[in-house]
Amino acid sequence: MADFGRDIDIGFPTVIGVAEVYAKVDTEVAAILVDTAELQTDWVNGGRLDLLIDAIKAKTDTIT
């Protein structure tokens, strides 16, 4: 009878592997937070995107 579990690598994470994954996730989360903070400042009253929308609206409000 064959021993099916003998040659199977089930891939349990090692401490080093978990640390590498944690570092990668931490880096990605930090980048997302930077992007989110930038968007939040762009949309506030007087922010870059807010001013662009206000300028477009001022032009389109005059169209009859």
C-alpha positions as CSV (number, residue, x, y, z in Angstrom):
1,M,0.0,0.0,0.0
2,A,1.3,3.4,-0.9
3,D,2.0,6.1,1.6
4,F,0.3,9.1,0.0
5,G,1.2,11.6,2.7
6,R,4.9,11.0,2.5
7,D,5.8,13.0,-0.6
8,I,3.3,15.7,-0.3
9,D,4.5,19.2,0.6
10,I,1.6,20.9,2.2
11,G,3.4,24.2,2.4
12,F,3.1,25.2,6.0
13,P,4.4,28.7,6.3
14,T,7.6,29.2,8.1
15,V,8.3,32.1,10.5
16,I,10.5,33.7,7.9
17,G,7.7,33.2,5.2
18,V,5.1,34.8,7.5
19,A,7.4,37.7,8.2
20,E,8.0,38.3,4.5
21,V,4.2,38.3,3.8
22,Y,3.6,40.6,6.7
23,A,6.2,43.1,5.4
24,K,4.8,43.0,1.9
25,V,1.2,43.5,3.2
26,D,2.4,46.3,5.5
27,T,4.1,48.1,2.5
28,E,1.0,47.7,0.4
29,V,-1.3,49.1,3.1
30,A,1.0,52.0,3.7
31,A,0.8,52.9,0.0
32,I,-3.0,52.6,0.0
33,L,-3.1,55.0,3.0
34,V,-0.9,57.5,1.3
35,D,-3.2,57.4,-1.8
36,T,-6.3,57.7,0.3
37,A,-5.0,60.7,2.2
38,E,-4.1,62.4,-1.0
39,L,-7.6,61.9,-2.4
40,Q,-9.2,63.2,0.8
41,T,-7.2,66.4,0.6
42,D,-8.1,66.7,-3.1
43,W,-11.8,66.5,-2.5
44,V,-12.2,68.9,0.5
45,N,-13.5,72.3,-0.1
46,G,-10.7,74.3,-1.8
47,G,-8.8,71.1,-2.7
48,R,-7.4,70.5,-6.2
49,L,-10.3,68.4,-7.5
50,D,-12.9,70.6,-5.8
51,L,-11.5,73.7,-7.5
52,L,-11.5,71.9,-10.9
53,I,-15.1,70.9,-10.4
54,D,-16.1,74.4,-9.3
55,A,-14.4,75.9,-12.4
56,I,-16.2,73.4,-14.8
57,K,-19.5,74.0,-13.0
58,A,-19.0,77.8,-13.4
59,K,-18.6,77.4,-17.1
60,T,-21.4,74.9,-17.7
61,D,-23.9,76.9,-15.5
62,T,-23.7,79.7,-18.2
63,I,-24.7,77.3,-21.0
64,T,-28.4,77.7,-22.0
